[in-house]
Amino acid sequence: MGVPLIQQYRVGRYILGQKLKRVERYPLVLMLEPLFRCNLACAGCGKIDYAEDILDKRLSLEDCLGAVDECGAPIVSIAGGEPLIHKEMPEIVRGYIERKKFVYLCTNALLLDRKMDDYSPSPYLTFSIHLDGGKDRHDSSVCRVGVYEKCLAVITKALGRGFRVTVNCTLFQGESADEVAEFMDTMMKLGVEGVTISPGYNYERAPRQDVFLKRNGSRQLFRDIFKLGRGRKWRFNQSSLYLDFLAGNQTYHCTPWGNPTRNVFGWQKPCYLLVGEGYTTSFAKLLEETEWDKYGTGVNPKCADCMVHSGYEATAVNDTLARPWKALSVFLRGPRTTGTMAPEVPFLYDDDTLAKPQLVASNEVVKNDDQKRVA
């Protein structure tokens, strides 16, 4: 497990508190996008396609601190765009640390070498380095040669200075289990705390749509990866049940309110992966005004192939608290890589491309719309 015990304890205490207060929808991770400007043009991302006046926008220090004060999430993932471009980023990070929030500063690492002196090692700060596989795979993904090698050098430097460092890896079409296994071995040798891994979501603004994995392909790929990982002591920065879900062993609905997004437009409905669904001016309005039952696998065709951690990690964490013995079993044995996969929710849509979610029979189904377990 790549997550330190102090973080597991504080996050677990937070979730338990929400459960005791009978809070139906609560955030686990604030997804903060303080700007969309970036110094790369990746094939699977379309953020830099916004007009120049949008790319010039920034959330202020007050906006960023106010967002976490509003929602109260124990973890903040700062993405973008490239957050290190933001001139107030050191102050933003310090403000979160003072609030004892666990900060994952997501970066492509191109600016981190000269910006590292702006930050101090802390158990509350993690540099989350974007790496989509080995050298050829990553450089192809970010559409620039030499980025992978720069990332490895910066990771080594940050680890040497005592920073927490994780790697954020998104898998796309054409990936093989052998490739990913080699990449995981390299990351473990580097000494990173853990790897956050998930299949790419077909982000609507992405310049290329042929790079994204389909749902069934994702599940089989992760089974093959985890099979190769037996005994190799890979560290993942994710819950064991989410990894089990990736391998097709859990039937989950997404929990989009678990990772609410605040960006230059406001609070984004329903999650950071879907654009054009609208924004609100406060977190409270996001919870109240978003029609949550219109989103998710089996409900909305836009969500059909999504298995991204931003939607399903909170679901898995909820299941972990509900059935810790199941989570412990998966943690000790690893995700199952053979046998029948868990049933999927049916992909049924009416004329408006929306339908109420229905579940096929299963004793492993978790319906998180109302946090009730069904048999």
N, C-alpha and C positions, 0 to 999 in steps of 0.2 A: 504493500500500500504506500502510495507516494504522498499522502496528506499527513502532516504532522499531528501528533496527538492533541496538542493545545488547540489546533484549529478544529479537529473533530469534536473535541469537548465543547468548545464555545458554540459551534454551529448546532450541535446536538441539543445543547441547553436552550438555545433560541427556539428550535423547532418544537421541543417539548413544551416550552412556554406558550407557543401559539396553539398547540393542541389543547393544553389545559384551559386556555381562554376560549376554546371552541371557535377559533378564527378559521373560517372556511377557506379563504384564499389569502395567502401571505407570500411575500417574496423571499427567495433564498439568495439570489444573486442579482444585483443591480447591473444591468448592461448599459454602461455609459459610453456614448459616442459624442465626445465634446467637439469633434470636427469631422468632416468627410475628406479633407485634403490628404493626399498621400503622395509619397515619393516613388511608388511602384504602380504598375497597371496590370494587376493579376487577371488571369483568364477567367477565374470564377467569381470575380467581384466587379460591381459596376458603380461603386461609390464615387469615383472620380469623374463619372459621366454627368454629374450634376452641373448646372450652369455656374459660371465663375462667381456670381454673387452669393450662391449657396456655399461653394467651396471656401469662400472667404469668411464665412460665419464661424463663430466660436462660442461655446458655452463659457460663461465667465466663471471665475473661482466661486463666486456666490451661488451661481446656478448649479454647479457641480456638487458643492457641499449641501446645498438645499435639497438636491434630489435624494441623497441618502438619508438626510434627516426626515424627509417626507415619508419614504417607504420603509425605512428601518432595516433593510436587508443587512445581514452580517458580512456579506462578501460583495466586493465591487470588481467587476471586470471592465477595465478601461480599454476600449478599442477605438475604431474610427473607420476610415482614415488611419493615419499614423499619428498616435497621440504624442509622440516626442516632438512633433512639430509645434505643438501648443506651448506658447511661452510661459504659461502659468502652471504647467504640469507639475513641477516640483512642489509648488504650494498646494496644489490639489491633492497630491499624494500625501503630503505631510498632514493636511487637514483630515484625511480619512484615517491615517494612522493614529492621530490624536483621539479620534473617535473609536479607536480599537476595531476598525473594520479591516478585514483581510483583503488586500488589494492585489489584483492580478493586472499588471501593466503590460498589455499586449502590444508587441512591437515586431516589426520586420528586422530589427537590430541594426539597420544601416546607420542610424544616428546614435545608437547606444554607446558606442566606443567613446565618443567625445562628450556625451551627455551623462555618463555614469557618475561623474563627480558631483552631480546635482542631487544625488540620492545617497542614503546611508543604509547599510544592511539592517534589516528588521524582520522579526518573525511575522510581521503583518504585511510585508512587501515581497512580492514575487515578480520577477521579470518573466513574462510568458512569451517565449520566442516562437514566431511563426516559422514552421518548417514542414513542408508537405512531402516528406520522404527524403531519399538520398539526393546526391548532388544533381544528377541529370533530371530526376523527377521534380525536385524543388525549383531549380532554375527554369525549367519549362513552365511550371505552374505560375511563377511570378514574372515570367517573360523577360528575364534578364540573366545573363551569364555571370557567374562569380559570386552570386548572393549566398549560396550555401556555404562556401568556404569562409566568407566573412562572418556568417552566423556562428560557425563553429569556433572561430577565434574569439568572438565576443562572449560566447557562452563560457569558454575557458577562463577568460579574464574576469567575468562576473563571479563565477564560482570561486576563483582564487581570492577575490575580495570579500568573500563571505556572504554573498547575496543568495537568496533562494531563487532558483531558476527552474522553470518547467518549459516544456515544448508543447505547442499547440499544432497538431497534425490533422489535416483534412485529407481524406482519401477520395480520389476521383476515378473515372473510367480508365481501364488499362492497368490498374495497380495489380500486382500479384502478391500472394501471401509471402512468397520468398523475399520479395523486395522489402515488404514491410517488416518482416522478421529481421532482416539485415539492418534496416534502419533502427529498429528498437534496440538491437544489440549495440549499435554505435552510440545511441543516446545513453544507454546504461554505462558504457565504458567512459563516456564523458563525465558522468556523475550527476546528471540532472536529477532533480527531485522526483519527477514523474512526467508522463506524457499524457496530454489530453487528446484523445483520438475520436474521430467520428466521420461518418460519410458526409460528403458535401451535399448541401441543399441547393436545388436549382433556383438560386436567387434571380429574381425577375430582371434585374438590371445588369446581370452578368453579360459581358460581351460574347461569351461562348456558352451555349446551352447543351452541347454534345459531350461535355466533360463530366456530367453528374451521374452517379450511380443510381440504379433503380433499387427498390426496396428488397426484392428477393436476392438480387445480386449482392447487395450489402450484407445480408445475413449470412450467405454462404461464404463470402470473403472473410468475414470476421471469424466464422468457425474455422476456416483454414488457417487464419493467423493464430488464433488461440491454440490450435492443435500443435503448431510449430513452436509455440511459446512454452509448452510444458517443460518445467524444470529449468527454464532460462532466467527466472527471477526478474522478469520485467516489472517495472513500477508504473502504474497508471494513476493519474490524478483524477480518478473517477470512482464512483461507488461500484461494488462488485455486481450489484443487480443491474445497473445500467449496462455494464459490459455483457452480462448475461442476456439482456434485451437485444444488444447488437448481434449476438450469436443466435437470435431467433428462439430463445427459450422463455421469454416473458411476453405476455400480451398486454401492452400498456396504451392508455390514452395519454396524449401530451398534457402538460400542465403549464401553459404559456405564461400565466401570471406568476409563476415561480421565478422567472427571469425577465422582469419588466425592463423596457428600454426607454432611456431618456436621451434624446439627441437634440440637434439644433432646431428641429421642428416642434418639439414638445415630447409628450409621453406617447409612444407609438403603439397603435392597436394592431394586432393582439401581441405581436412579438417582433423582434428585430429582423426576422427573415422575410416577413411579408410587408411589401411596400404598397402604398396606395389604399390602405384600409382606414386611414384617418389618424388623427392625433387629438390629445386632450391637453388641458393646461395644468393638470395636477394628477398625482398618483391616485388620489381618492376618486377622481372622475374616471380615471382609467379603469378602476375596478367596477365602478357603478355603471358606466356607459358602454363598455365593450360587451357585445353580444357573444359571450364565450362559447355558447353552444353552436355557433356557426363555423367554428374552426376546429381543425384536428383531422387526423387520419380517419378515413371513413365518413367524414362529414363534409369536408371541403376539398375539391380536386386539387387545389394548390398545395395541399398538405400531404398528398398521396404517398410520396416517396420519402418524406422527412423522417429521419431517425436521429436528428441532431441533439446533442447534449443539452442545448439551451431549452429544448422543449420537454425532454424526457428524463434528464438527470433529477429534477425535482420530484418527478413521479416515482423514480426508483428510490429516492431518499425516503419519501413517504411510505413506500412499501417496506423499506428496511426497518423503519420504526414500528410498523404494524406487525411484521413477521421477522424479527431479528434472527431467529433460528435458520430461516431460509437464506438470509443474507450471509450468515456465518458459514453455512454449508458451501455456498458458491465461493466465498472468500477463500476457504481452505482448499477446495478442490479445483477451483477455476471454472469458467463457463463450460457447459456441456457442448461437445463438438460433434456428437453423433446422435442418431435417432431422429424421431419425428420432431419437427419444429412446432412451437406453440402456435395455435390458430391466430389468424389475423382478424381484425375487425373487417367486416365486409365493406367494399368500396361501392356504395350505393348513393346515387345522387338523383334528385328529382329534376323537374324542368328548370328550376332556378339554380341548379348545380349545388343544392344544399339538401341534406337529409338528416333526420335525427340519427345519432349513432346507435348501432345495434351490435351486440356481441354474439359470436358463435359460442356454443357450449364449451366451457372449459373450467377447470377448477383452479386455474392459475391466472384468471383475468382480474385486472384491477381497473375499476372505472373511477377516474379521478375528477370527473366533473362535479361529483358531490361527495367525494372521498369515501364512498361506500363500497364494500367488497361484494362482488356478486359471484355466485357459484355456477 
